[in-house]
């Protein structure tokens, strides 16, 4: 069974105050997650994915309203960000099936979502560049976390249970797919989110030429279909 190719080495080096603020903020979030969840990666994913699903929706909403006010084209940003939000929501729905969060963890999810939504909404209004850079760094950390999760599975510390049915349907996984298969494809999605958001931040910072982005991500990147290796 072949998995989507993921470049794990990609990392944006902070340039200027905006990038350093974004980088420091994400590292602080990483410290809190490591302290609270340790190596309970399934439970960590439940809380972090509900936060990760916020930026795409906020960015899509504010870009939509901006384009209405200015009567201008969005260059494909709105659909791309909406797809990102949907993809992250499916990550959450998948890991809810895996981790079976407790009532307390569900309360944390609700609280984290409201706090982060209000914070990110204000940040995007103040500095869209910083907001996208935060997401880029957040996704870098997500790639690292899911790589650690794979190691936990491979070394037998986390059970390689059957993939939830919702994940099999969404990603087109084989019927006998396992949790390891799910984590690999989720990691590939996060790597794509990382590259998209760093690209948006670079464009807003004048580090890249403005360009049209696809109205939707390539199907094989958003929902990679796995096939048996020849």
Buried (B, 14 or more C-beta within 10 A) or exposed (E): BEBBEBEEEBEBEBEEEBBEBBBEBBEEBBEEBEEEBEEBBBBBBBBBBBBBBBBBBBBBBBBBEBBEEEEEEBBBBBBBBBBBBBBBBBBBBBBBBBBEBEEEBBEBBEEBBEEBBEBBBEBBEEBBBBBBBBBBBBBBBBBBBBBBBBEBBEEEEBEBBBBBEBBBEBBBBBEEBBBBBBBBBBBBBBBBBBBBBBBBBBBBBEEEEEEEBEEEBEEEBBBBEBEEEE
